[in-house]
Amino acid sequence: MPNHQLLADILRTVLQIEKDFSADTALLGAIPEFDSMAIIAVITELEDQLGIEFDDDEISAEIFETFGGLAEFVSQKQAA
């Protein structure tokens, strides 16, 4: 995934944590800092930095369960 590093950097910045992310790294429910406000901040950063747009109806908790799931969703948005 070309934006793996960018996504990891955005998460570290928004969450203000030092963490390595792999595809199976659990996010929502596993990282205390990863709450609803953090999700909004991550979405905003992704939209700003990658020029993609998230529709409210396509955002679900499942997307944010793992780093790999989020990365795949971002890749799909970029390909659209």
Secondary structure, 3 states (H helix, E strand, C coil): CCCHHHHHHHHHHHHCCCCCCCCCCECCCCCCCCCHHHHHHHHHHHHHHHCCCCCHHHCCHHHHCEHHHHHHHHHHHHHC
